[in-house]
Amino acid sequence: MAAEYDPRYLDGILRFNRGDFFEAHEVWEDVWHDTAGTDRRFYQGLIQAAVAVYHAGNRNARGARRLFQSGRRYMSAYPSPHLGLDVSAFWAALEEALADYLTEPVLPSARLHADRMPTISLSPPPTAWPAA
């Protein structure tokens, strides 16, 4: 059984899964601006997750840690799944990918563990994905 999702939500997922974290954040920000209600914090959490990864990729440990923590806090209120996303699995995988940036002190050898980066999939899947 397939589900209908906001095409911008799906577009952000495609961008996130391609590693275009800043672009994913931009697309999700548009959805967030247009959302008034219970899903608003959910989208804000996704935005902050994408920017946390972006910061880690630029070796900005403070920004990565701060946005990871606030994004996870925003999304902790949502059950898994929410809007098709397994929220708890997503944050657990993201925590592994960002592990080097979530400790104090951050070592000079810190790196983003791209091999541990979550790939977002939805259950139920969308009826259609936007054109890439």
Secondary structure as GFF3:
##gff-version 3
##sequence-region A 1 132
A	DSSP	alpha_helix	7	18	.	.	.	ID=ss1
A	DSSP	alpha_helix	21	34	.	.	.	ID=ss2
A	DSSP	alpha_helix	40	57	.	.	.	ID=ss3
A	DSSP	alpha_helix	61	75	.	.	.	ID=ss4
A	DSSP	alpha_helix	87	97	.	.	.	ID=ss5
A	DSSP	three_ten_helix	99	101	.	.	.	ID=ss6
A	DSSP	three_ten_helix	114	116	.	.	.	ID=ss7
###
